[in-house]
């Protein structure tokens, strides 16, 4: 009788999302929505962002005036068309927001042959790639100090930023190549040439190095929510079938 009894539902146990991995582009996507401020207090534009976890390339984005699962479905349709995504090829991970779990988007994903994967409620660490991207975007010195005047201004700025991020930004997590280079498979030759250059420089002047040269080995596997006990997980096809049965 002394225990507090509120009107809320009893707490339910939440298990960690399935450990996923990607070994090539267009296997595992992550997406999220972030607010972009407007000149009217309390009103925002919404940036829909879809990122390929393996290559870190933003494969699709759009800025809208509201949050909607139908709008997210349209962006995903465009991504599948441009990237030539086949059925049973891509797993799409997101948090538990209403646009992410809306019936319209889920029906669209089913028609496209894309299997959804979800984070635990209120656990942002389950969707780290999208969160990391938004921090990169909003902590850049070029991020606007003043709110966006209108939807066109927001879209123009995001277009410029996305070009820089995909085509010019040398990402530290993928051995300082651009996301576009890794997505296209150009990083293999580029990293090999870097390794050869460093070895040639060491052979020419070994006194400059106290040990081995920098490791330019390509990152072959990218994990999402790996298990604590082991980083080993099922291959892409096995995970896809497991999530498909759960859906």
C-alpha positions as CSV (number, residue, x, y, z in Angstrom):
1,X,0.0,0.0,0.0
2,X,3.0,2.3,0.5
3,X,4.3,1.8,-3.0
4,X,3.5,4.5,-5.6
5,X,0.9,3.3,-8.1
6,X,0.6,5.7,-11.1
7,X,-1.6,5.5,-14.1
8,X,1.2,4.5,-16.5
9,X,1.6,1.1,-17.9
10,X,4.0,-1.3,-16.2
11,X,7.5,-1.3,-17.6
12,X,8.3,-3.8,-20.2
13,X,11.7,-5.5,-20.7
14,X,13.4,-4.4,-23.9
15,X,16.0,-6.5,-25.5
16,X,18.9,-5.1,-27.5
17,X,18.4,-5.0,-31.3
18,X,19.7,-7.8,-33.4
19,X,23.4,-7.4,-34.1
20,X,23.8,-6.5,-37.8
21,X,26.8,-6.1,-40.1
22,X,27.5,-4.9,-43.6
23,X,30.3,-6.2,-45.9
24,X,29.6,-4.0,-48.9
25,X,27.4,-1.1,-49.9
26,X,23.6,-1.3,-50.2
27,X,23.2,-3.9,-47.5
28,X,22.5,-2.0,-44.4
29,X,20.9,1.5,-44.2
30,X,20.1,3.7,-41.2
31,X,17.8,6.7,-41.3
32,X,16.5,9.4,-39.0
33,X,14.8,12.8,-39.0
34,X,16.3,16.0,-37.4
35,X,14.8,19.4,-36.9
36,X,16.0,22.5,-38.8
37,X,15.0,25.8,-37.2
38,X,12.8,28.4,-39.0
39,X,12.3,32.1,-38.3
40,X,9.0,31.3,-36.6
41,X,9.6,30.1,-33.0
42,X,8.3,26.5,-32.4
43,X,8.0,25.7,-36.1
44,X,10.7,23.6,-37.8
45,X,11.6,22.0,-41.1
46,X,12.5,18.3,-41.0
47,X,15.5,16.7,-42.7
48,X,14.9,13.1,-43.7
49,X,18.3,11.4,-44.0
50,X,19.2,7.8,-45.1
51,X,22.8,6.7,-44.8
52,X,24.6,3.6,-46.0
53,X,26.4,2.2,-42.9
54,X,29.2,0.5,-44.8
55,X,30.2,3.4,-47.0
56,X,28.9,6.2,-44.8
57,X,27.4,7.8,-47.9
58,X,24.1,9.6,-47.6
59,X,22.1,7.7,-50.2
60,X,19.0,9.8,-49.9
61,X,17.7,12.9,-48.2
62,X,15.0,15.5,-48.4
63,X,13.7,18.5,-46.3
64,X,9.9,18.6,-45.7
65,X,7.6,20.8,-43.7
66,X,6.3,18.0,-41.6
67,X,7.0,14.4,-40.3
68,X,5.2,11.7,-42.2
69,X,5.7,8.0,-42.9
70,X,4.3,8.6,-46.4
71,X,7.0,11.1,-47.2
72,X,9.7,8.8,-45.8
73,X,8.3,6.0,-48.1
74,X,8.6,8.3,-51.1
75,X,12.3,9.0,-50.3
76,X,13.0,5.3,-49.9
77,X,11.3,4.5,-53.2
78,X,13.7,7.0,-54.9
79,X,16.7,5.5,-53.2
80,X,15.8,2.0,-54.3
81,X,15.4,3.2,-57.9
82,X,18.6,5.2,-58.0
83,X,20.7,2.5,-56.2
84,X,19.1,-0.3,-58.1
85,X,18.1,-2.1,-54.9
86,X,16.7,-5.5,-55.3
87,X,14.3,-7.4,-53.1
88,X,15.8,-9.0,-50.0
89,X,18.9,-6.9,-50.3
90,X,18.7,-4.0,-47.8
91,X,17.9,-3.9,-44.1
92,X,16.8,-0.4,-42.9
93,X,17.4,0.5,-39.3
94,X,15.8,3.4,-37.4
95,X,14.6,4.5,-34.0
96,X,11.0,4.1,-32.8
97,X,9.5,7.4,-33.9
98,X,6.0,7.5,-35.3
99,X,7.2,8.2,-38.9
100,X,9.5,5.2,-38.7
101,X,6.8,2.8,-37.5
102,X,3.9,4.3,-39.5
103,X,1.8,1.9,-41.5
104,X,2.4,3.7,-44.8
105,X,6.1,3.4,-44.6
106,X,6.0,-0.3,-43.5
107,X,3.7,-1.2,-46.4
108,X,6.1,0.6,-48.8
109,X,9.1,-1.2,-47.4
110,X,7.3,-4.5,-47.8
111,X,6.5,-3.7,-51.4
112,X,10.2,-2.8,-52.0
113,X,11.5,-5.9,-50.3
114,X,13.3,-3.9,-47.6
115,X,13.2,-5.3,-44.0
116,X,12.9,-2.8,-41.2
117,X,14.9,-2.9,-38.0
118,X,14.2,-0.8,-34.9
119,X,16.1,0.6,-31.9
120,X,14.9,0.3,-28.3
121,X,12.6,3.1,-27.2
122,X,14.5,6.2,-26.0
123,X,17.9,4.6,-26.7
124,X,19.8,6.8,-29.2
125,X,22.9,4.5,-29.0
126,X,21.0,1.9,-31.0
127,X,21.1,4.2,-34.0
128,X,24.6,5.7,-33.7
129,X,25.4,6.2,-37.4
130,X,22.5,8.6,-38.0
131,X,23.2,10.4,-34.7
132,X,26.8,10.8,-35.5
133,X,26.0,12.2,-39.0
134,X,23.6,14.8,-37.5
135,X,26.3,15.9,-35.0
136,X,28.8,16.3,-37.9
137,X,26.4,18.4,-39.7
138,X,25.3,20.7,-36.9
139,X,28.8,21.2,-35.4
140,X,30.3,22.2,-38.7
141,X,31.5,25.9,-38.7
142,X,29.4,26.4,-41.8
143,X,26.2,25.4,-40.1
144,X,23.9,28.5,-40.3
145,X,23.9,30.8,-37.2
146,X,20.5,32.1,-38.1
147,X,17.3,30.1,-38.7
148,X,16.3,29.2,-42.3
149,X,14.1,31.7,-44.0
150,X,12.0,29.3,-46.0
151,X,12.0,25.7,-47.3
152,X,14.0,26.5,-50.4
153,X,16.8,28.1,-48.3
154,X,16.9,25.0,-46.1
155,X,17.1,22.6,-49.1
156,X,19.8,24.7,-50.8
157,X,22.0,24.6,-47.7
158,X,21.5,20.9,-47.2
159,X,22.3,20.3,-50.9
160,X,25.7,22.0,-50.4
161,X,26.5,20.2,-47.2
162,X,25.6,16.8,-48.6
163,X,27.9,17.3,-51.6
164,X,30.7,18.2,-49.3
165,X,30.0,15.2,-47.0
166,X,29.7,12.6,-49.8
167,X,32.3,13.9,-52.3
168,X,34.9,15.9,-50.4
169,X,34.9,14.8,-46.7
170,X,37.6,12.3,-45.9
171,X,35.9,10.2,-43.2
172,X,38.2,9.0,-40.4
173,X,36.2,5.8,-39.8
174,X,36.8,4.6,-43.4
175,X,40.5,5.3,-43.6
176,X,40.2,8.9,-44.8
177,X,38.5,8.3,-48.1
178,X,35.3,10.0,-49.1
179,X,32.0,8.2,-48.6
180,X,31.3,8.4,-52.4
181,X,34.7,6.7,-53.1
182,X,34.0,3.9,-50.7
183,X,30.4,3.5,-52.0
184,X,31.8,3.1,-55.5
185,X,34.6,0.7,-54.5
186,X,37.3,3.2,-55.5
187,X,38.8,3.1,-52.0
188,X,40.4,-0.3,-52.6
189,X,42.9,0.9,-55.1
190,X,43.3,4.2,-53.3
191,X,44.3,2.6,-50.0
192,X,46.7,0.2,-51.8
193,X,48.4,3.1,-53.4
194,X,48.7,4.9,-50.1
195,X,50.3,1.9,-48.5
196,X,52.8,1.6,-51.3
197,X,53.6,5.3,-51.0
198,X,54.3,5.0,-47.3
199,X,56.4,1.9,-47.7
200,X,58.5,3.7,-50.4
201,X,58.9,6.7,-48.2
202,X,60.1,4.5,-45.3
203,X,62.5,2.6,-47.5
204,X,64.0,6.0,-48.8
205,X,64.4,7.4,-45.3
206,X,63.9,4.8,-42.6
207,X,65.1,7.1,-39.8
208,X,61.8,8.9,-39.9
209,X,59.9,5.9,-38.7
210,X,60.4,4.2,-35.3
211,X,58.1,1.3,-36.2
212,X,55.8,0.2,-39.0
213,X,54.1,2.7,-41.4
214,X,50.5,3.7,-41.0
215,X,48.0,0.9,-41.4
216,X,45.9,1.6,-44.6
217,X,44.0,-1.7,-44.5
218,X,40.5,-1.4,-45.7
219,X,37.7,-1.9,-43.2
220,X,35.9,-4.9,-44.5
221,X,33.0,-5.3,-42.0
222,X,31.0,-2.6,-40.3
223,X,28.9,-3.6,-37.3
224,X,25.7,-2.1,-36.0
225,X,24.8,-2.9,-32.3
226,X,27.3,-5.7,-32.0
227,X,26.9,-8.1,-29.1
228,X,29.1,-7.5,-26.0
229,X,30.2,-11.1,-25.7
230,X,31.3,-11.5,-29.4
231,X,31.4,-9.3,-32.5
232,X,30.6,-12.3,-34.6
233,X,27.1,-12.3,-36.1
234,X,25.2,-14.1,-38.8
235,X,25.9,-13.2,-42.4
236,X,23.6,-10.7,-44.2
237,X,21.3,-13.3,-45.8
238,X,20.8,-15.1,-42.4
239,X,20.0,-11.9,-40.6
240,X,17.7,-10.8,-43.3
241,X,15.7,-14.0,-43.1
242,X,15.5,-13.8,-39.3
243,X,14.2,-10.2,-39.4
244,X,11.8,-11.1,-42.2
245,X,10.2,-13.8,-40.1
246,X,10.0,-11.4,-37.1
247,X,8.3,-8.8,-39.2
